């Protein structure tokens, strides 16, 4: 799309217009309407017309800018390239046949067709199928069958290599109308996959930590619905890991693998497995409420750290990716595709017959040069640090240069070691590690090569062996080691608020960095990040632009409690020995409107004076009614005294935080049991304003 052109306006088609215009080919994509019921039975409304207009006009590379411009959850969800991460890493080969159930607007189809020999899509919506076809019209290996799965299924072949249900299995009871819809759904899918083939299911975990922490359930949009077993009903059902395993067992499935997409399967940036679970401190990207407001009941990172320490992560992962049959050598995937195209890659940990290795794989042709440059960076850094004690993890390129491979090094990241020191308040240990780090990275500083990203997380420590495991951002420049160390500390502190206990002034003194120099380095870091991202917005920035809120219930509770405390009065009795806390009580529920109080205060014949503290803040009050035993109390000093300033009888301003009104009840008609009725208006007033009003009253009188 030419940037000078205006964005396409949404195209709205009536049902009969849509049916009359259904094409059987769009570009190279074929569409089959044999089983289409003649009407879309579900739709997101006008937003689908808007997305259709976008994919007709815009190319894939323009989707990120469209997402940032429109600030819309459906557009983000259907057009984000991150959606494809969930299947991008799967071992789908160019000749494989793939079946995709519930293909929708084609976010997953796009990635599957890039990898497979052919992709057969099934979706009930003609509108969404059109979107799928238009966005992928350059692909010649996609067939879209429009209609109900139950109607289409008997005509499907039984030789698919992969069958994908991404965000579909939870709707099994809508597809399969039996007493055991999920088991029967899976049994049907098994019929259409080769013996050595693979069924791929991506689904939310009913007990995912984000739901405990205050995210709404994805399908019904209410709090805690999945945790409570969907008491309000709905068409979708998600499962825990044991719940899914029970379904698999009931279907006779024995060969399966669980993977854990993080933060979830919709926009996964990392995919863990039972062979490589997350470590403490890794799960930091937890604010994922793109479509709805959420509560924040606790810090998910800290809770995840505890869950990981007790080996419970598989039970609380936000999502699951289940591979049924087949196998994958990959035990870990991390995506870096929220960047400029030429830097987009994925990192895999792969278990090969020769042992475990790490691979960095370009996600497009532009990124190949970036990957291939890692070999040269390895050689140059090895030359610089030869004899220093700082090892550089060896890099080799595959025969066709399609990926870079590294040995899987053992050890603990320097970041984790530093964190352990902070947790123990072992600052001497922290600075010993930091000093050693600074000593090592400073070696060969006179050479014209620098690893700009020598942050603590990129160094593994195994005993006395320190190894740089990631040197993606190596520059042919001579950069002061103090700048590299400052950047490492800066990134370290930014990522975790608990690290704020560090004495940054002491570190800057160690590095010989002035405040101005530090500001220069921070500005340089900002420019570096823009270079890496291609000035694209982060997912956090996109979430903020969409406009969903994250509400802290603890703060709400404190505000509510404060309101409760503010909406009560404290009553004191003086029985001849003055007022005491022991002879006082609180009266709640005395506000009849926002600013009006009514209270009926009982007291016995021994009380000489009665004191009312109407608030715990500066305020103004106006006594509208004051009666003792149904007799009006004169608003005179003989009967009513306050620690505020009298504006006129019955109207007072208090600049104190402890305003009070005393009534000399013994000067009035008394019985054995008595009742004082008071009706007053109360308005909070800022202390400085109350002070000004008091001074004005003094001048007046």
C-alpha positions, 0 to 999 in steps of 0.5 A, a space after each residue: 500500500 502506498 503510504 500517500 494513499 488513504 486507508 481503504 474504507 470498510 466495504 459493507 455487503 448485505 447477505 444477498 450481495 455477499 452470496 451473489 459475489 462468492 468467487 471460487 478463486 481468489 488469486 491462486 487460492 481455491 474456495 469450495 462452497 459445496 457445503 456452505 449453508 448459504 448464511 454465515 452463522 457467526 460474525 464479528 460484525 462490521 470489523 470483518 468488512 474492515 479487515 476484508 478491505 485491508 487485506 484486499 489493499 495492503 500487503 503483508 509487510 504493511 500489516 504492522 503499520 495498519 495494526 498500529 494505526 487502527 488501534 483495534 483488538 480484532 485487527 491486531 488479532 487477525 493480522 499480527 504476524 506473531 500469530 503464526 509463531 505457534 506453528 512456525 517451528 513445527 517440523 512441517 516439510 515442503 511436501 506435507 499435506 496439512 489440514 486446518 480446522 477453523 482457519 478463520 481469517 487465515 493468520 495460521 494458514 499464512 504460516 502453514 502454506 509457507 511451510 507445507 506442500 498443500 493446506 486444506 482449510 475448513 471454516 464455517 464463515 464465508 466472510 472470513 474465508 474471503 479474508 483468508 483467500 485475499 491475504 494469501 492470494 499469492 499462494 498456490 497450495 491453499 484450498 478453503 472449504 466453506 461450511 460446517 465441519 460435520 458436513 465436510 468431514 466425510 469428504 476429507 482424505 485420510 492421509 494428512 501429515 498434520 491436522 491443526 486445531 489452533 483455538 478450535 478444540 475448545 468448541 468441540 461441543 459445537 462441532 460434535 453433538 454427542 455426549 462425549 464431544 471432545 473425545 469424539 472430535 479427536 477420534 474423528 481427527 485421528 481418522 484423517 491423519 497418517 499413522 505417522 502423522 501429527 494432530 496439533 491442538 492449541 488451547 487455553 489452560 483452564 487453570 492458567 495463572 493469568 486467570 487467577 491473577 485477574 484476566 477475564 476468561 477468553 471465551 465468555 469474557 467474565 472473571 474466573 469462569 473457567 476456574 469455577 467450571 463455566 457456571 454460566 454456560 457458553 459454547 467453549 470449554 477449556 481444560 487443565 493438563 490432567 483434563 486434556 490427558 484424560 481425553 487423550 487416554 479415553 481416545 487410546 492416545 499414548 504418544 503425545 507431547 505437551 508444549 507451553 506457549 508463553 505468554 499464550 498461544 495467540 501471540 507466543 514469543 517463547 514455547 517451552 516443553 517438558 524437556 526445557 521448562 522456564 527458569 526463575 526470572 524468565 516469565 516477565 511479559 504478563 500484561 496481555 489484556 489486549 481485548 478486555 480490561 483486567 484486574 491485577 491481583 498479584 505480580 505474576 512474575 513472582 508467582 511464576 517464580 514460586 511455581 517454577 521452583 516447586 515444579 508446578 509450571 505445567 499446571 499453571 501455564 496460560 496455554 497448551 500446545 499438544 502434539 498427538 503422534 509424530 515428534 519434534 526434536 525441538 525442546 524450546 523456541 524463542 521468537 524475535 520477530 517483533 523487530 525489523 524484518 532484517 533482524 527477525 529470527 527464532 532461536 531453538 534448542 534442538 535435541 539431535 543424535 549428537 547432542 543438544 544444540 542451539 540454532 538461530 534461524 532467519 524468518 525471512 530472506 532479509 534476515 539470512 545476512 544477519 544470521 550468517 554474520 554471526 560466524 564472523 562475529 564469533 571469530 572476531 570476538 574469539 580473537 579479541 578475548 583470546 587469553 582473557 578467560 572469557 569464552 565465546 560459544 562456537 558458531 557454525 553455519 549449516 551447509 546452505 547457510 540457512 541457520 547458525 548452530 551453537 553448542 548447548 552450554 551448561 551453567 547459570 546465567 550471570 543475571 541469575 547469580 547476581 539476582 541470588 546475591 540481591 535476594 541474600 542481601 550479599 552486596 559484596 558477592 554482587 560486586 565481586 561478580 560485577 567486578 569480574 564481569 567488568 574485568 573480563 569484558 574490558 580485555 582487548 578494549 583497543 580492538 575494533 570489535 565490540 559485543 554491544 549486547 554483553 548483558 548479564 543474561 548473555 553470559 553463562 557461568 559454570 564454575 570458573 568458566 564464563 561463556 558468552 552465549 549470544 553475540 548477535 549485536 557485535 559491531 566493528 567498532 571500538 566502544 568503551 567497556 564502561 559503556 557496555 557495562 553501564 548498558 548491562 546494568 541499565 537493562 538489568 535494573 529496568 527489567 525488575 523493580 526488585 533490583 532497584 536496591 542497587 546503589 547505581 551511584 557506586 556502580 557509576 563511580 566504579 565505571 567512571 561515568 558522570 550523570 551526563 555521560 549516563 544520559 548520553 548512553 541512555 539516549 544511545 540505547 533508545 536509538 539502538 532499540 529503534 534500529 532493532 525494532 524498525 521503529 515498530 511499536 512493542 506489544 506493550 505499546 500496542 496494548 496501551 494504544 488499544 486502550 484496555 486497563 489493568 486495575 489494581 483491586 488492592 488500591 480499589 479496596 484501600 479506596 473503598 475502605 477509606 471511603 467506609 472510614 470517612 463515612 462514619 462518625 466517632 462518638 465520645 462520652 464525658 461522664 465527669 472525667 473528660 473524653 477517653 478513647 475507651 468511652 467512645 464508639 464508631 457509628 457507621 452507615 450514617 450518610 443519607 446522601 453524599 454530603 448529608 449525615 443523620 445520626 441518633 446517638 443514645 446516652 444514659 443520665 451519667 453523661 455530662 458532655 457528648 462529643 462528635 468527631 464527624 471526619 478525619 480531615 479538614 472540612 466544613 459542617 452545617 448543623 441543620 437539625 440538633 435535638 435532644 429528647 425531641 427538644 431543639 438544642 440552641 446553637 449557642 456556645 453554652 450548648 455547642 462548642 467546636 475546635 473549628 471556626 464559627 462562620 455563623 451559628 451551626 456552620 463551622 470550618 475546621 482546618 484540623 485533621 481531627 474536627 469535633 463538636 461538643 454538646 453539653 447535654 447536662 445543660 439540657 433536659 435529661 432522663 435515665 435514657 436519652 437520645 440526641 438526633 443530629 442532622 448535618 451537611 459535611 463537605 471535605 475542604 483542603 487544609 490550605 483552603 480551610 486555613 484561608 477561610 479561617 483567616 478570612 473569618 478572623 479578619 471579618 470579626 
